[in-house]
């Protein structure tokens, strides 16, 4: 039973912050590359950030300097800290381990 469960989404004003969490079970979490994706209405799903098993991080250009991906292997959890949020960040955010998807968590940035 591989399961990825995202949480932490919500409604936030522009310039605000949210921290998303993805709790993994059923996998040896520490060996996997973990990614955060998002899908906005009418758009394709895109990779937002990725963190390797060794802790290297990569971000799509639109979130560089604002988002930070991290992982806590002891808790089998990957995080996405989102600062300086913009309306264009509005999307459903998904966690992925290369083979499985979480259910997604909605992030809405609006005044």
Number of C-alpha atoms within 10 A of each C-alpha: 6 12 15 23 18 25 19 16 18 14 15 18 14 17 14 14 18 18 16 23 24 26 18 22 15 10 14 11 21 18 12 15 17 26 25 27 19 22 19 17 9 6 9 9 15 14 18 22 23 25 21 16 15 10 14 11 16 16 19 12 9 11 17 12 11 14 21 19 24 20 20 12 14 8 12 17 20 23 23 23 15 20 17 15 22 19 15 12 20 20 21 18 27 27 31 22 18 10 6 11 18 20 15 22 21 21 22 21 20 16 9
